[in-house]
Amino acid sequence: MNCYYCKNVCIKKGKQNNGTQKYYCKACEKYQQESYVKNAYLSGIDKMLSETNL
């Protein structure tokens, strides 16, 4: 899996509380998961939310 932030390769690093695989990027030192259940984690959601609150 590639990092969402810096596009480097991530390594497996345990599991989340809900059982999904957790990944760690050694380059930017961030944790992430391969797929998210909540829509708030999708790219572009923060921009869409800020536009609707105008």
WOPENOR-V298410 format. One record per backbone hydrogen bond with DSSP energy under -1.0 kcal/mol. NH is the residue of the N-H (numbers start at 1). CO is the residue of the C=O. E is the energy in kcal/mol with one decimal. If there is no record, write none. Layout:
BEGIN
NH/CO/E, NH/CO/E
END
This chain:
BEGIN
3/8/-3.2, 10/1/-3.0, 11/24/-2.7, 13/22/-3.2, 16/20/-2.9, 19/16/-1.5, 22/14/-2.4, 23/32/-3.4, 24/11/-2.8, 25/30/-2.3, 29/25/-1.3, 32/23/-2.2, 41/38/-1.1, 42/39/-1.6, 45/42/-1.5, 48/44/-2.2, 49/45/-2.7, 50/46/-1.9, 51/47/-1.8, 52/48/-1.5, 53/49/-1.0
END
